[in-house]
Amino acid sequence: MGDHVDVTLDLLKSEYDRALAEGIDIEGDYVVSYEYPSDGQLLIMMESVFEGCNYADIGIETALQEAKIPYDKQWEQGGNYAEGVEYFRILKGGQAVTKEFYGEEETHIPFQDLLEARKGGLKGVDAFIDKELARREILSWPEQVKILKKLRNAAGSAADLNTD
């Protein structure tokens, strides 16, 4: 049977359109567009909601990652696991990174982990904080657009990324 929850996927409209063009079933059960204000411009975003996904698996994550289509994925708590979020981004060099967090993991550090880092003195605490900040650092959508534009320009394809 499984543990079914609703999953929300957010991505740039240009990437949504690219996913459709590549045959990825990105439409979900319903889709809405919205504007994401960014440095005097608006990014057009698409939100697809997939209802009743077994263990928060939409079934298209791998296809999106292989096509290097960045997204944010959020899901609600299931019977056997916490709510969570997954970020997929394309970095400056064209490599991809996926970061996933459950429950309050994205915003909270377990006290025991901090106490363990304290054993290394100030350097240990600083190293721990640097590691945790890097683990939680997510490229913003405006920064992602800049990277995608540079990569596409370098590849000779200046596709519209739906900015006004």
C-alpha positions in Angstrom: 0.0 0.0 0.0 2.4 2.7 1.1 2.4 6.1 2.6 0.8 8.7 0.3 1.3 12.5 0.7 0.9 15.6 -1.5 4.1 16.9 -3.1 4.6 20.5 -4.4 7.2 21.2 -7.1 8.4 24.8 -7.8 10.5 25.7 -10.8 11.1 28.5 -13.3 8.5 28.8 -16.0 11.2 28.4 -18.7 12.4 25.1 -17.0 8.8 24.0 -16.7 8.3 24.5 -20.4 11.6 22.8 -21.1 10.5 19.8 -19.0 7.3 19.6 -21.0 9.2 19.8 -24.3 11.4 16.9 -23.1 8.4 14.8 -22.4 8.6 15.0 -18.6 5.1 14.8 -17.1 5.5 17.9 -14.9 1.9 19.0 -14.8 0.8 17.1 -11.7 -2.8 17.3 -10.5 -2.9 21.1 -10.8 -0.5 23.8 -11.7 -0.4 27.5 -10.9 2.0 30.2 -11.9 3.2 33.0 -9.7 5.6 35.9 -9.7 8.8 35.8 -7.7 10.1 39.4 -7.2 13.9 39.7 -7.7 16.1 42.7 -7.9 13.7 44.9 -9.8 12.6 42.1 -12.1 10.0 39.4 -11.8 10.7 35.7 -12.3 7.8 33.7 -13.5 7.5 30.5 -11.4 5.4 27.4 -11.8 4.0 25.3 -9.0 2.8 21.8 -9.7 1.0 19.8 -7.0 1.0 16.0 -7.1 -1.5 14.5 -4.9 -1.2 11.1 -3.2 2.5 10.4 -4.0 3.8 7.2 -2.4 6.5 8.1 0.0 6.7 11.6 -1.5 8.1 10.2 -4.8 6.7 12.0 -7.9 8.4 9.6 -10.2 10.0 12.4 -12.4 12.8 13.6 -10.1 15.5 11.5 -11.9 14.3 12.8 -15.3 14.5 16.4 -14.1 17.9 15.9 -12.6 19.3 14.2 -15.8 17.9 17.2 -17.8 19.5 19.6 -15.3 16.2 21.3 -14.6 16.4 23.0 -11.1 13.5 22.7 -8.7 12.3 22.9 -5.2 10.2 19.9 -3.9 8.2 20.0 -0.6 6.1 17.3 0.9 4.0 16.9 4.0 4.5 14.5 6.8 3.7 10.9 6.1 2.8 8.2 8.5 6.4 6.9 8.6 8.5 10.0 7.8 8.7 13.7 8.5 7.8 16.5 6.1 10.6 17.7 4.0 12.1 19.6 1.2 14.5 18.8 -1.6 16.5 21.4 -3.6 18.0 20.6 -7.0 20.3 23.3 -8.4 22.8 23.8 -11.2 26.1 25.3 -10.0 28.4 27.7 -11.9 30.5 25.0 -13.5 27.4 23.2 -14.8 27.5 20.4 -12.1 24.3 19.7 -10.2 23.7 19.4 -6.5 20.7 18.0 -4.6 20.1 18.9 -0.9 17.3 17.2 1.1 16.1 18.1 4.6 13.5 16.4 6.8 11.5 18.1 9.6 13.3 21.0 11.2 16.7 19.7 10.0 17.2 22.7 7.6 16.8 25.3 10.3 17.9 23.5 13.5 21.1 21.9 14.7 20.9 19.0 17.2 22.3 20.1 20.5 24.4 16.9 20.8 26.2 17.8 17.5 27.1 21.2 18.8 28.4 19.7 22.1 30.5 17.3 20.1 31.9 20.1 18.0 32.7 22.0 21.2 35.2 19.3 22.2 37.4 20.6 19.4 37.6 24.1 21.0 36.8 27.3 19.1 38.3 25.9 15.9 36.1 22.8 16.2 33.0 25.0 16.7 34.0 27.2 13.8 34.6 24.2 11.5 31.3 22.7 12.5 29.4 26.0 11.8 31.1 26.4 8.4 30.2 22.8 7.5 26.6 23.3 8.6 26.2 26.6 6.7 27.6 25.0 3.5 25.3 22.1 3.9 22.3 24.4 4.2 23.3 26.9 1.6 20.8 26.9 -1.3 21.2 29.0 -4.5 18.3 31.5 -4.6 16.2 31.5 -7.8 17.7 34.8 -8.9 21.2 33.4 -8.6 20.1 30.2 -10.4 18.8 32.3 -13.3 22.1 34.1 -13.6 24.0 30.8 -13.7 21.6 29.3 -16.2 21.9 32.3 -18.5 25.7 32.1 -18.3 25.7 28.4 -19.1 23.3 28.8 -21.9 25.2 31.7 -23.4 28.4 29.7 -23.2 26.7 26.8 -25.0 25.3 29.3 -27.7 21.7 29.1 -26.5 20.3 32.3 -25.0 16.9 30.9 -24.1 14.4 33.1 -22.4 14.3 32.5 -18.7 11.0 34.4 -18.3 12.2 37.5 -16.5 10.5 40.8 -17.0 
